[in-house]
Amino acid sequence: MPATVAVLGGGYGGMTVAKALDDVADVVLVEPRDAFVHNVAALRGVVDREWTDRLFYRYDRLLERGRVVHDRAVRVSGTEIALGSGQTIEADYVVLATGSSYPFPAKIDVLDSAAAKDRLHATRDSLERADRVLLLGAGPVGLEFAGEIRAAWPEKAVTIVDPAGDVLPAFPVEFRSELRRQLEVLRIELVMGTSLRDQPPSEPGEHKTFTATTGTGAEITADIWFRCFGVEPATGYLAGDLAAARTAGGHVEVTGDLRLPGQERVFAIGDITALPEAKMAKSAGDHANVVAANIRTLINGGGEALTTYEPAPPMIALPLGPKGGVSYTADTGVLGPDVTSEIKGADLRAGYYAEMLG
Ligand SMILES: Cc1cc2nc3c(=O)[nH]c(=O)nc-3n(C[C@H](O)[C@H](O)[C@H](O)COP(=O)(O)OP(=O)(O)OC[C@H]3O[C@@H](n4cnc5c(N)ncnc54)[C@H](O)[C@@H]3O)c2cc1C
């Protein structure tokens, strides 16, 4: 009998590892959503109606042999998985790939893709009617969202508020200067080093005019606001002997070969890992390839040494609309709008993932 591999979560990491092992194992991919969400493009999917459809890809053609179970893992102990439906799966190998949540619209909090599209369309309608947009958080999400809004509606005022002293302080000064230059050209207002005294009186994404006061006493009037901070790893299901691998922040400790410490057959990949690197779809895919190679080795008798993963150095491709943005890697240094548009801005890597999902 072929080995059973249970992959929990069908995001960037989970679908990659499931597909890579489909020829050698009985793969069971557990994913509550009816379609893969390409959330790297989510912010374009808010401002551009055509892109809304390009965020969702059904799982039907991902696996040839394996199956996708639309359910949620609620308790995982060793290689035993309890699902929300009450069913259990006992697997030979488990890959934890449940990713993270982030306030809408950067990540989509609706499981049904038709309902998710309705929510995106409704948010676009509210945004369309707003003259002044307030974004809380000047991390990659807040900055990218600001760029998308200005590219779609050049007449709207966009203000970003963040308590940090500077934008993306983890990156070199040349990167930040180029970023600030482009934000100025786009007339995106940055209010740094402070936060709002009180949360706005409306819900995020709701069209309702309000005036908020910052900690430094400045008043900002806006017609709509969005929360652009607050990522949370999804690991609440870890139980029994796996619970010890969960850190205080909710991430999962992993060894060099991406297993949980002390576990022979339980691996973790993607945003849930406590690896010292930025949480990225690209890294989730790299983790998936390492884990797929390691499970293949173990299935084949474990004769070879397992592959180890080296955390990625800091890198970023930050689009500011389809044609703007700035990127950085240690090898290339700072790259401007044209290259950023080529790397990410124009296609947002939708073609790559659409092909993987058949
Ligand atoms: C707006 C935005 C833009 C981004 N742009 C980039 C970019 O340009 N490049 C880049 O590399 N990264 C980018 N990222 C980061 C990237 O999206 C994440 O790093 C990536 O989603 C992580 O992949 P993952 O497979 O770990 O998890 P996820 O993609 O979060 O997928 C996890 C899956 O697990 C499922 N799940 C959750 N709980 C359970 C459970 N209990 N049981 C079963 N299934 C479960 C979820 O439904 C989900 O489908 C961006 C993020 C955002 C928000």
The ligand as an ORCA input file, in Angstrom:
! r2SCAN-3c Opt
* xyz 0 1
  C      -1.730     41.385      0.271
  C      -0.613     40.405      0.350
  C       0.348     40.381     -0.650
  C       1.378     39.454     -0.591
  N       2.309     39.470     -1.585
  C       3.296     38.549     -1.581
  C       4.248     38.481     -2.627
  O       4.237     39.300     -3.534
  N       5.181     37.516     -2.602
  C       5.232     36.600     -1.610
  O       6.106     35.722     -1.662
  N       4.360     36.625     -0.570
  C       3.391     37.578     -0.540
  N       2.481     37.616      0.493
  C       2.585     36.641      1.607
  C       1.890     35.325      1.259
  O       0.546     35.552      0.902
  C       1.941     34.335      2.418
  O       3.262     34.223      2.853
  C       1.404     32.987      1.961
  O      -0.001     33.079      1.826
  C       1.763     31.853      2.908
  O       1.374     30.639      2.324
  P       0.926     29.391      3.227
  O       0.777     28.252      2.284
  O       1.822     29.248      4.393
  O      -0.477     29.789      3.842
  P      -1.812     30.405      3.252
  O      -1.619     30.922      1.880
  O      -2.305     31.314      4.321
  O      -2.779     29.151      3.126
  C      -3.193     28.432      4.249
  C      -4.405     27.605      3.878
  O      -4.729     26.776      5.001
  C      -6.129     26.746      5.170
  N      -6.393     26.451      6.586
  C      -6.345     27.295      7.655
  N      -6.644     26.646      8.791
  C      -6.880     25.354      8.448
  C      -7.230     24.185      9.187
  N      -7.397     24.204     10.515
  N      -7.379     23.009      8.504
  C      -7.197     22.960      7.154
  N      -6.878     24.045      6.411
  C      -6.712     25.219      7.048
  C      -6.593     28.122      4.731
  O      -7.966     28.107      4.311
  C      -5.645     28.431      3.573
  O      -6.176     28.050      2.325
  C       1.456     38.542      0.478
  C       0.488     38.566      1.494
  C      -0.538     39.485      1.439
  C      -1.564     39.486      2.528
*
